[in-house]
Amino acid sequence: MSATYIGYSGANLNGEISYKENKDGLVEYTVRNLIRADLSVTTPAIGDSISIDSQTLKITDVSVEIANPDFKEVVSTYVGKSSTTSIQYDVTNATGEEPIATNYNFLVSHDNSDSIVNFAGGAITAGTTCNGGAAVFDADGAFSHFNKGAKRNLFGVTSYLNPAVTFRRCFTTNTQPDLSKVGRIITSELGFPTIQAPRTWLLTAIAYQKRGNTYDVTQDYRASDTKGWNTFIYGEATSAPAP
């Protein structure tokens, strides 16, 4: 959308004001003013503000060009945030390899069947003898491996494919992003994909680019497995960084 205003005002011939808005809500205005060639030109400084359509924007570029022998053209570019926040969402659902011992049904079944350990033939401690196959645990109770007699083709199995949901949201803001919540468990809010409890979200990364007085921000989240992210490692759940 653009608007053009033409008229004569003292020494200046009013030029054109046009703007464009990208998908992240970043607004870029271009202001063109014509000034008589015999007059000196005072240009706005980089970082100066202007109010257009009730929005405050910062100047990011300015140039003076000779439009014709009678006039100079001052071209100024201002950047700011749209009055309506626009957030873009991108969700990816894939599978990632995880240790078999982290499976939701490894020790105790949660789907009205039997646990993986029981399917293998039961649990034994390393160094002891056992008739048939089994899941081998060390003296401290940590899973070691499925021995060669493990039932249901579990011998040698060390991992499984676990559905992994990653979620990205992008937006533009006038506030410098806070990076302190990277690596923290995040409480779901409006716009987040629905995941089944006790799965939780982890904020894995924040990236941003400054343009004038605005910031293009990208936040990346990853859903946990069916046990949820460990609060002793990542801390208690906190709210997502505000757009």
Helices and strands as residue ranges (DSSP letters): E 2-9, E 12-21, E 26-36, E 49-52, E 55-68, E 71-81, E 88-99, G 100-102, H 116-120, E 123-125, E 135-137, E 143-146, E 159-173, E 185-186, E 201-211, E 214-223, H 231-234
